[in-house]
Amino acid sequence: MAQFIALLRRNYDEFPEPQFTPELMEAEAERARQLYADGVTRQIWSRGDHPGAAMILEAASADEALAALDTLPLKQKRMLLLDALIPVNPYRGFLPRG
């Protein structure tokens, strides 16, 4: 399995804040919880620079990670945009020496 960092942000260019209703936000949170329970999402944070999320995902491939992100209700409605999907590798400083 590989890990990826996903940076997502709200699409305010097309959807003003009032369209992010409590019902939509709860559906989004419920799907995020399910991805976490399924072991796809390893960590998730609210972004501090833009409304949206930063996530660490675990998937067999970038396509699989993208497919998981595409199940988020806000992303399906184009209300959430993917800024970046970055593959990450183990930090070499923690690898055994020798």
WOGILIN-V256865 format. One record per run of one state. SS is the DSSP state (hx for helix, st for strand, lp for the rest). FROM is the first residue (numbers start at 0). TO is the last residue. If there is no record, write none. Layout:
BEGIN
<<SS;FROM;TO> <SS;FROM;TO>>
END
This chain:
BEGIN
<<lp;0;0> <st;1;9> <lp;10;15> <hx;16;18> <lp;19;20> <hx;21;36> <lp;37;39> <st;40;45> <lp;46;50> <st;51;58> <lp;59;60> <hx;61;68> <lp;69;71> <hx;72;75> <lp;76;78> <st;79;87> <lp;88;90> <hx;91;93> <lp;94;97>>
END
